[in-house]
C-alpha cells in the first residue's frame, strides 16, 4: 500500500490544500504566464495522450523484494563509488557491473570481492555491453552512471527489460525523451527515479519538514542551483572520460545541471503534489570562464584548444508555478567561486538560507514570531527539532559509509528499503522528468531570446492531488534473513 503520512500537516505550505476546484483557474501554462509580454504557446507543454491500457504510475508501490539485486552501468568516478555504496546496504547485493572499459569492470569486481562481497557478473568491451547485461534475470534495479548522452537510451532499455531504474542526473536532455521515459515507465509498470542525492541532504529534508509544518507561512519563493567551480576537473585528461562533460559546453547554451538545487525547493513546494511548474524563462551570461581558464592554465598542445565554448557561465531559470510561487534555479561550473547549492526557501513568516558558513549546520534562518531585529539566527535548533526520520535513524551509518556528507548512503538505503518493503518511491518518474525539464526548456527559452516557455505537466493533471513524497513517515528496513 502507498505510504501515508501519520501526522496531518497544520497546512500545506501555509496555504489551503490544493484541490481541483481551487486550482482550476491556475492549471494552464498560459494562465500562469499571462502577465508576461510574450506568453508561451499552450502547445509547448501539451501532454501526449496515453496509449490504450497505459496508466499512471502515481502511488504505484514497488513489488516487495527479499533482496534487491543491483546491476550497475557506468563505472567511472561516480559509478564505481556508488557501486560500493549499494553493496553495503542491508538486503542489497550487486549482481552485475558494466562499462565499456573492461579494466574498470575488473577493478570494480575485484574491489567488491576484497570487501567480502560476492563477485558480480562482468560486462564490458563494447557499446552494447549494457544490453547484454540487461538480459539477466537476477537484476531488480539498474543504476546508471554513464555520461549524460547515454542516460535516456540506457534508462529506457532497462525499463523495457522489466527492471526498476535509478539514473544519475539528468535522466534525459530532450523533452521528447523525458516524455518517452514517462510513457515507458507507465507501460512497463516499473519505476524510474532520478538519483537526486541532494534531496536527501540533512538540511534539505529539515527545510522540507519546516515548510510542510507551516513555519515559513505561505511559501512564496525559492532559490536553488549548482554553483561549483569545475574548471580544473573539466580540463583534466582523466576525470571525465574523453572530456565528455566539457564537450557539452561546446554544444548548447543550457542549464545542464541545476537539479541539485531545484529538486529540494520543488519538494518543499509540493511540486507535482498540489502545485506544478508552469513556465520557465532563462537568461545566460557570456561564455568566458572556460576559455579564460584554458588561456591561463592549459598547454597549447591540449586538444581543448580545438574547442569553442558556447554555454553561458551562469544560466539562470525563473520558474513560475500554478499557485503563484517563483523558483530561481541556477547553473555555473565555469567561474571561480566556492561551492554552493544556494538552497533558499522564503514565505510570509520567514526564510531559510543554506551554505553560508554561519553555524555548524551551515544554515541560517529568520522566522517570526521567534525572531526579530533583522538579524539571522543559526539553524542548529531548528534542524534538531525538524530532523528527518531518515537522518535520525541512519545518520551515523551515513556519516561512516556515504559520500557527499552521507547523502549518497541515505539515498541508497532508502531506495533499497522502499523496494524491500514494497512502498511507493519518494521520487517518481514525474518528479524525475520535471526536475530535468529545465535542461531542454532553458535551450528553448534562450533560443527565443529569453521568452517564457510552457512547462510540461508530466502528471497529466494529477498534480492537483496531494500525496506523500520525501516527507515520508518513519518505517524500518525489513530484517535480513
Secondary structure, 3 states (H helix, E strand, C coil): CCCCCCCCCCCECCECCCCHHHHCCCCCHHHHCCCCCCCCCHHHHCCCCCCCCCCCCCCCECCCCCCEEEEEECCCHHHHHHHHHHHCCCCEEEEEEEECCHHHHHHHHHHHHHCCCCCCEEEECCCCHHHHHCCCCCCCEEEECCCHHHHHHHHHHHHHCCCEEEECCCCCCCHHHHHHHHHHHHHHCCCEEECCHHHHCHHHHHHHHHHHCCCCCCEEEEEEEEECCCHHHHCCCCCCHHHHHHHHHHCCCCCCCCHHHHHHHHHHCCECCCECEEEEEEEECCCCHHHHHHHHHCCCCCHHHHCCCCCCCCEEEEEEECCCCEEEEEEECCCCCCCECCCEEEECCEEEEECCCCCCCCEEEEECCCCCCCCCEECHHHHHHHCCHHHHHHHHHHHHHCCHHHHHHHHHHHHHHHHHHCCECCCCHHHHHHHHCHHHHHHHHHHCCCCCEECCCCCCCHHHCCCCCCCCCCCCCCCCC
